[in-house]
Amino acid sequence: MKRALAIILTLMLLAVCLTGCSGQDSANSSAQVGSGNSGSTESAMPDYYDSDTTNEADQETADSSGLSGVPVTPSGSGNLAEKIIYTAEINMETMEFDSASEQIAGLVNECGGFFESSTVNGNSYRNQDDYRFASFKIRVPKENYETVLGGLQEFGNVLYINSYTENITSQYVDTESRLTACRTEEERLLSMLEMAATVEDMLAIEERLSDVRYEIESLTSSLMNMDNMVNYCTIDLYLNEVARLTPVSEQGQGYWQELGAGFKDTLRDIGDFFKGLFKWFIVALPVLIILAAIAVIIVFIVKKSVKKRRAIFKANQNNTFTGFTDTPEEGDSDDGKN
């Protein structure tokens, strides 16, 4: 009995010892694995890119751009502010070019806009009858875009009008996010530059810093350009000076109405042709008088020359005829004497 109890106690002590040893080995192996991972992380990732700094930078980027893996809307708004570019193109004609130009300038100034470019052609000093043509590139604030677009149509006969929109929200957000990341990288590079130990490290950091700053300038310029295009809409206006406005065709016009309108247009064109011809004749009258005087002088000289030649020709004929008749008479007299 005593022997059996001793065997049981021995087995229990052996089991306790094995359990303790296995637990200690597991703890040692876990510690070794943890120390090995931390060592590899420190060797592969410099102090500049430590996990805490990276998380803070990522959080700062997400807070600034509104993007952190999923769309984030600004507080107090349900949607991101959209960046939309509005442009329009208008072709108009008018019989009062100067008045229309002044009214257009007044409307643009009243609505806070400006002329980015303007060109006026025609009506040269050589020919004052040339009809003028103007091209205006107008920039107006987006809140007054509809007002200006509607007001311009009252200053002439609109031939056509086209309006375009371009949504650049995604492009703007992407550019803004890249700019924020570049600025964060610039700050990190400046910190690394202060802690650089060798000249090679300093040169490498400065080279990368120069590239990052160039990228920051480029992205900033792109954002400013997009803001300008969004905040100020563009209207391309073409204004033609005409003697008669182009009639606007009415819907549901019958065949006879179209025929009558075409006949009236033909008569009007014929009248305009003769009016133009008479005007040209009056304007060119001094030149025509000079040409007529020259023609009269030339005709007079030619007639006088023809008369002189005729007189010479007749005189030659008379002399020839007289000489031909006198020669036989002298012969006849000689024959009679003989």
C-alpha positions in Angstrom: 0.0 0.0 0.0 2.8 2.4 0.9 4.6 1.5 -2.3 1.5 2.4 -4.4 1.1 5.8 -2.7 4.8 6.6 -3.3 4.4 5.7 -7.0 1.3 8.0 -7.3 3.0 10.9 -5.5 6.0 10.5 -7.8 3.8 10.6 -10.9 2.0 13.8 -9.7 5.3 15.6 -9.0 6.6 14.6 -12.5 3.4 16.0 -14.2 3.7 19.3 -12.3 7.3 19.7 -13.3 6.5 19.0 -17.0 3.7 21.5 -16.9 5.9 24.3 -15.5 8.7 23.6 -18.0 6.4 23.8 -21.0 4.8 27.1 -19.8 8.3 28.6 -19.3 9.3 27.5 -22.8 6.2 29.0 -24.3 6.9 32.3 -22.6 10.5 32.3 -23.6 9.5 31.6 -27.3 6.9 34.3 -27.3 9.4 36.8 -25.9 11.9 35.8 -28.5 9.4 36.2 -31.3 8.3 39.6 -30.0 11.9 40.8 -29.7 12.7 39.5 -33.2 9.8 41.4 -34.8 10.5 44.6 -33.1 14.1 44.4 -34.2 13.3 43.8 -37.8 10.8 46.8 -37.8 13.4 49.1 -36.4 16.0 48.0 -38.9 13.6 48.3 -41.9 11.8 51.5 -40.9 13.8 54.6 -39.9 12.9 56.8 -37.0 11.4 59.3 -39.4 8.7 56.8 -40.5 7.8 55.5 -37.1 4.3 54.2 -36.6 3.1 56.9 -34.3 4.2 59.7 -36.7 2.7 57.9 -39.7 -0.6 57.4 -38.0 -0.7 61.1 -37.0 0.2 62.2 -40.5 -2.4 59.9 -42.0 -5.0 61.2 -39.6 -4.0 64.8 -40.4 -4.3 64.1 -44.1 -7.7 62.5 -43.7 -8.9 65.4 -41.6 -7.7 68.0 -44.1 -8.9 66.4 -47.3 -12.0 64.9 -45.9 -10.9 61.4 -47.2 -9.8 58.6 -45.0 -10.6 55.5 -47.0 -14.3 56.4 -47.1 -16.0 59.6 -48.2 -16.2 62.1 -45.3 -18.5 65.1 -45.5 -17.8 68.4 -43.8 -19.6 69.0 -40.6 -22.9 70.7 -41.0 -23.4 69.7 -44.6 -24.8 66.6 -46.2 -22.7 66.6 -49.3 -19.2 67.7 -50.4 -19.3 71.2 -52.1 -19.2 70.4 -55.8 -16.7 72.2 -58.1 -18.5 72.9 -61.4 -17.2 75.1 -64.3 -19.9 76.9 -66.3 -19.2 78.2 -69.8 -21.5 79.6 -72.5 -21.3 80.7 -76.1 -23.6 83.3 -77.7 -23.8 84.5 -81.3 -25.8 87.7 -81.8 -26.4 90.3 -84.4 -27.4 93.9 -84.1 -28.1 97.0 -86.3 -26.8 99.3 -83.5 -23.3 98.1 -82.9 -22.1 100.9 -80.7 -25.1 101.0 -78.5 -25.1 97.2 -78.0 -21.4 97.3 -77.1 -22.0 99.9 -74.5 -24.9 98.1 -73.0 -22.9 94.8 -72.8 -20.0 96.6 -71.0 -22.5 98.2 -68.5 -24.1 94.9 -67.7 -20.8 93.1 -67.1 -19.5 95.9 -64.9 -22.7 96.0 -62.9 -22.6 92.3 -62.2 -18.9 92.4 -61.0 -17.5 90.8 -64.1 -14.7 91.8 -66.5 -13.5 91.3 -70.1 -10.7 88.9 -70.3 -10.3 89.7 -74.0 -12.1 91.7 -76.7 -11.6 92.1 -80.4 -13.4 94.4 -82.9 -12.9 94.0 -86.7 -14.2 96.0 -89.7 -15.0 99.6 -90.4 -11.5 100.4 -91.6 -10.4 103.9 -92.6 -10.4 102.8 -96.3 -13.9 101.6 -96.3 -16.3 103.0 -93.7 -19.1 100.8 -95.0 -17.7 97.5 -93.7 -19.9 95.9 -91.1 -18.1 95.3 -87.8 -17.6 92.1 -85.9 -16.7 91.8 -82.2 -15.5 88.9 -80.1 -15.7 89.2 -76.3 -14.5 86.7 -73.6 -16.5 87.7 -70.5 -15.7 86.4 -66.9 -18.5 86.9 -64.3 -19.0 85.6 -60.8 -20.9 82.3 -60.7 -23.7 83.8 -58.6 -24.4 86.3 -61.4 -23.9 83.9 -64.3 -27.6 83.4 -65.1 -28.3 87.1 -64.7 -25.6 88.1 -67.3 -26.5 85.3 -69.6 -30.1 86.4 -69.7 -29.3 90.1 -69.9 -27.0 89.7 -72.9 -29.8 88.2 -75.0 -31.8 91.5 -74.8 -29.1 93.5 -76.6 -29.5 91.9 -80.0 -30.9 89.2 -82.1 -29.6 85.8 -80.8 -28.7 83.4 -83.6 -27.7 80.6 -81.2 -26.7 80.0 -77.6 -24.9 77.0 -76.1 -24.2 76.3 -72.4 -21.7 73.8 -71.0 -20.9 72.5 -67.5 -17.9 70.5 -66.3 -17.8 68.8 -62.8 -14.2 68.8 -61.5 -15.0 67.8 -57.9 -13.1 64.6 -58.0 -10.1 66.2 -59.7 -10.1 69.0 -57.2 -10.3 66.7 -54.1 -7.5 64.5 -55.5 -5.3 67.5 -56.1 -6.0 68.9 -52.7 -5.2 65.5 -51.0 -1.9 65.2 -52.9 -1.0 68.7 -51.8 -1.6 67.9 -48.2 0.5 64.8 -48.4 3.3 66.7 -50.1 3.3 69.3 -47.3 3.4 66.6 -44.7 6.3 65.0 -46.4 8.0 68.4 -46.6 7.8 68.8 -42.8 9.2 65.3 -42.3 12.1 66.0 -44.6 12.9 69.2 -42.8 13.0 67.2 -39.5 15.3 64.6 -41.1 17.5 67.4 -42.4 18.1 68.7 -38.9 19.0 65.2 -37.7 21.2 64.3 -40.7 24.7 63.1 -39.6 26.6 63.0 -42.9 26.9 65.2 -45.9 25.6 62.4 -48.2 22.4 62.2 -46.1 22.0 66.0 -46.2 22.4 66.1 -50.0 19.9 63.3 -50.5 17.3 64.9 -48.3 17.7 68.3 -49.9 17.3 66.8 -53.4 14.1 65.1 -52.3 13.0 68.3 -50.6 13.5 70.3 -53.8 11.3 67.8 -55.7 8.6 67.9 -53.1 8.5 71.8 -53.0 8.3 71.9 -56.8 5.3 69.5 -56.6 3.7 71.7 -54.0 4.0 74.7 -56.2 2.5 72.9 -59.2 -0.4 71.5 -57.2 -1.1 74.9 -55.6 -1.1 76.5 -59.0 -3.6 73.9 -60.2 -5.9 74.5 -57.3 -5.8 78.2 -57.8 -6.6 77.8 -61.5 -9.5 75.5 -60.8 -10.9 77.8 -58.1 -10.7 80.7 -60.6 -12.5 78.7 -63.3 -15.2 77.7 -60.8 -15.7 81.0 -59.1 -15.8 83.0 -62.4 -17.8 81.6 -65.2 -16.8 82.2 -68.9 -19.1 83.6 -71.6 -17.8 83.8 -75.2 -19.9 86.5 -77.0 -19.8 87.1 -80.8 -21.5 90.3 -82.0 -22.2 90.9 -85.7 -23.3 94.3 -87.1 -25.8 93.8 -89.9 -28.1 96.0 -92.1 -31.1 93.7 -91.5 -31.7 91.3 -88.7 -32.1 87.6 -89.6 -35.8 86.7 -89.3 -36.6 84.0 -86.8 -38.7 81.2 -88.4 -42.0 80.7 -86.7 -43.3 77.3 -85.9 -46.3 76.1 -87.9 -45.8 78.6 -90.8 -47.7 77.4 -93.9 -46.4 77.0 -97.5 -47.9 80.2 -98.8 -46.5 82.2 -95.8 -43.1 80.8 -96.5 -43.5 81.6 -100.2 -44.5 85.2 -99.5 -41.7 85.7 -97.1 -39.2 84.4 -99.6 -40.6 86.7 -102.3 -40.3 89.7 -100.0 -36.7 88.7 -99.2 -35.9 88.5 -103.0 -37.4 92.0 -103.6 -35.5 93.3 -100.7 -32.3 91.9 -102.0 -32.9 93.4 -105.5 -33.6 96.7 -103.9 -30.4 96.5 -101.8 -28.4 95.6 -105.0 -29.6 98.7 -106.9 -29.2 100.9 -103.8 -25.6 99.6 -103.5 -25.0 100.2 -107.3 -26.3 103.7 -107.1 -24.2 104.4 -104.1 -21.2 103.1 -105.8 -21.9 105.2 -108.8 -22.2 108.4 -106.7 -19.0 107.6 -104.8 -17.0 106.8 -107.9 -18.4 109.7 -109.9 -15.2 111.8 -109.8 -13.2 109.0 -111.0 -15.7 108.3 -113.8 -15.6 111.9 -114.9 -11.8 111.8 -115.2 -12.0 108.6 -117.1 -14.7 110.1 -119.4 -12.6 113.2 -120.1 -9.6 111.0 -120.9 -11.8 108.9 -123.2 -13.0 112.0 -125.0 -9.5 113.3 -125.6 -8.4 109.9 -126.9 -11.4 109.8 -129.2 -10.7 113.3 -130.5 -7.1 112.5 -131.2 -8.0 109.3 -133.0 -10.7 111.0 -135.1 -8.3 113.8 -136.0 -5.6 111.4 -137.0 -8.1 109.4 -139.1 -9.2 112.6 -140.9 -5.6 113.6 -141.6 -4.8 110.1 -143.0 -7.9 110.2 -145.2 -6.9 113.7 -146.6 -3.4 112.4 -147.4 -4.8 109.3 -149.0 -7.2 111.3 -151.2 -4.4 113.7 -152.2 -2.2 110.8 -153.2 -5.0 109.3 -155.2 -5.6 112.6 -157.1 -2.0 113.0 -157.9 -1.8 109.5 -159.2 -4.9 109.9 -161.4 -3.6 113.3 -162.8 -0.2 111.9 -163.7 -1.8 108.9 -165.4 -4.0 111.1 -167.7 -1.3 113.6 -168.7 1.1 111.1 -170.1 -1.1 109.8 -173.0 -2.0 113.3 -174.1 1.7 114.2 -174.6 2.1 111.0 -176.6 -0.9 111.8 -178.8 0.4 115.3 -179.6 3.7 113.8 -180.6 2.0 111.3 -182.8 0.0 114.1 -184.5 3.1 116.1 -185.3 4.7 113.2 -186.9 
